[in-house]
Amino acid sequence: FFFGPLCGLSAMTSAFNDERVHGGILQDGTEYEIIRGSLRPDGTRRPDVKVRKGYVAQDEMKPLETKGSRYRERQEAVKDWVPGMSQAMHQNQKDLKQKQKDDKQSQRASGRLSDQRAVDEKKEQQKEEQRRKQKEAEEKKKEAKRGANKQAQDEAAAAKTATQ
């Protein structure tokens, strides 16, 4: 690339030696500022950038804050708040929840939580076995009831035929 006197870059580069430069930004008295290009790791220089005064780059702007986002933040702050609860009690409750969360994370890291999963799975299997036995007992009761009803019907039919 050749930057000659026609493109005006050589004038901008030399202007950075002027006293009008503050923090790498040339104040040239117009509505624009010239931000000096930085040096790349390979030794080449990035080009100078001309921007309007007061311009803030898109990625440097803070995100738009809507009423809904502010409402969510307030609700999150008082999520576990109970009316009548003191500030100290609320802080203790938050600290306790954070401690429990940290303990769980440390257990995950140490592998103890995986042991807990095995215990939980065993408990779940026991519950499932208990449900199965309960269902079998209910089926036996229903079968016994059906048998008793059948026997009563047979006796009623026998008594009816005997009377005829």
C-alpha positions in Angstrom: 0.0 0.0 0.0 1.2 3.4 -0.9 -0.1 6.4 1.1 1.0 9.5 -0.6 0.3 13.1 0.1 -2.9 12.9 -1.9 -4.8 10.6 0.5 -4.0 12.8 3.5 -2.8 10.0 5.8 0.8 11.3 6.0 -0.6 14.6 7.3 -2.6 12.7 9.9 0.3 10.6 11.0 2.5 13.6 11.5 -0.2 15.5 13.3 0.0 13.1 16.2 3.2 14.7 17.2 1.2 17.9 17.9 0.1 19.0 21.4 -3.6 18.6 20.4 -3.3 14.8 21.0 -4.9 13.5 24.2 -4.8 9.8 24.9 -4.2 8.8 21.3 -7.0 11.0 20.0 -6.3 14.0 17.8 -8.5 17.0 18.4 -8.4 18.8 15.1 -11.0 21.5 15.9 -13.7 19.9 13.6 -16.6 17.7 14.4 -14.3 14.6 14.0 -11.6 13.0 16.1 -8.9 10.9 14.7 -8.0 7.8 16.7 -4.4 6.7 16.1 -4.0 3.2 14.8 -2.3 0.7 17.0 0.7 -1.5 16.3 0.0 -5.1 15.3 2.1 -8.0 16.8 3.8 -8.5 13.4 5.1 -4.9 13.5 2.7 -3.3 11.0 0.5 -0.4 11.9 -3.3 -0.4 11.9 -4.8 2.6 10.0 -6.0 5.7 11.9 -9.7 5.9 12.4 -11.8 9.1 11.9 -14.9 9.2 14.1 -17.4 11.9 15.2 -16.9 13.5 18.5 -18.8 11.7 21.3 -19.2 8.5 19.2 -19.3 5.3 21.3 -18.7 2.0 19.5 -21.6 -0.5 19.6 -19.7 -3.1 21.6 -18.7 -0.5 24.2 -22.3 0.6 24.8 -24.1 -0.8 27.8 -27.2 -2.9 26.9 -30.6 -1.3 26.7 -32.3 -1.4 30.1 -36.0 -1.9 29.7 -38.7 -1.7 32.4 -39.1 -5.5 32.2 -35.4 -6.1 32.8 -35.4 -3.7 35.8 -38.5 -5.4 37.2 -36.9 -8.9 36.9 -33.8 -7.6 38.7 -35.9 -6.2 41.5 -37.9 -9.5 41.7 -34.7 -11.5 41.8 -33.3 -9.4 44.6 -36.4 -10.0 46.8 -37.2 -13.5 45.5 -36.9 -15.2 48.9 -38.2 -12.2 50.9 -41.0 -12.9 53.3 -43.1 -9.9 54.5 -42.0 -9.0 58.0 -38.6 -10.6 57.7 -35.7 -8.5 58.9 -32.8 -7.6 56.6 -30.4 -9.6 58.8 -32.6 -12.8 58.5 -32.9 -12.4 54.8 -29.1 -12.0 54.5 -28.6 -15.1 56.6 -31.0 -17.0 54.4 -29.2 -15.9 51.2 -25.8 -16.8 52.8 -27.1 -20.3 53.8 -28.4 -20.9 50.2 -25.1 -19.8 48.8 -23.2 -22.1 51.2 -25.4 -25.0 50.2 -24.8 -24.3 46.5 -21.0 -24.0 47.1 -21.0 -27.3 49.0 -22.9 -29.0 46.2 -20.4 -27.7 43.7 -17.4 -28.9 45.8 -19.1 -32.3 46.1 -19.5 -32.5 42.3 -15.8 -31.6 41.9 -14.6 -34.2 44.4 -16.9 -37.0 43.0 -18.9 -37.5 46.2 -22.0 -36.4 44.3 -21.7 -39.3 41.9 -21.7 -41.6 45.0 -24.9 -39.8 46.1 -26.4 -40.5 42.7 -25.8 -44.3 43.3 -27.6 -44.0 46.7 -30.4 -42.1 45.1 -30.8 -44.7 42.3 -30.9 -47.5 45.0 -33.6 -45.6 46.9 -35.6 -45.2 43.6 -35.3 -48.9 42.9 -36.6 -49.7 46.4 -39.5 -47.3 45.9 -40.3 -48.9 42.6 -40.2 -52.4 44.2 -42.5 -51.2 46.9 -44.9 -49.8 44.3 -44.9 -53.1 42.5 -45.6 -55.1 45.6 -48.5 -52.7 46.5 -50.0 -53.1 43.1 -49.8 -56.9 43.4 -51.5 -56.8 46.8 -54.3 -54.6 45.3 -54.7 -57.1 42.4 -55.0 -60.0 44.9 -57.7 -58.1 46.8 -59.6 -57.4 43.6 -59.4 -61.1 42.7 -60.6 -62.2 46.1 -63.5 -59.8 45.8 -64.4 -61.1 42.4 -64.3 -64.7 43.7 -66.5 -63.7 46.6 -69.0 -62.0 44.3 -68.9 -65.0 42.0 -69.6 -67.4 44.9 -72.5 -65.2 46.1 -74.0 -65.1 42.6 -73.7 -68.9 42.3 -75.4 -69.4 45.7 -78.2 -66.9 44.6 -78.7 -68.9 41.4 -78.8 -72.2 43.3 -81.4 -70.8 45.7 -83.5 -69.5 42.8 -83.5 -72.9 41.1 -84.3 -74.6 44.3 -87.4 -72.5 44.8 -88.7 -73.2 41.4 
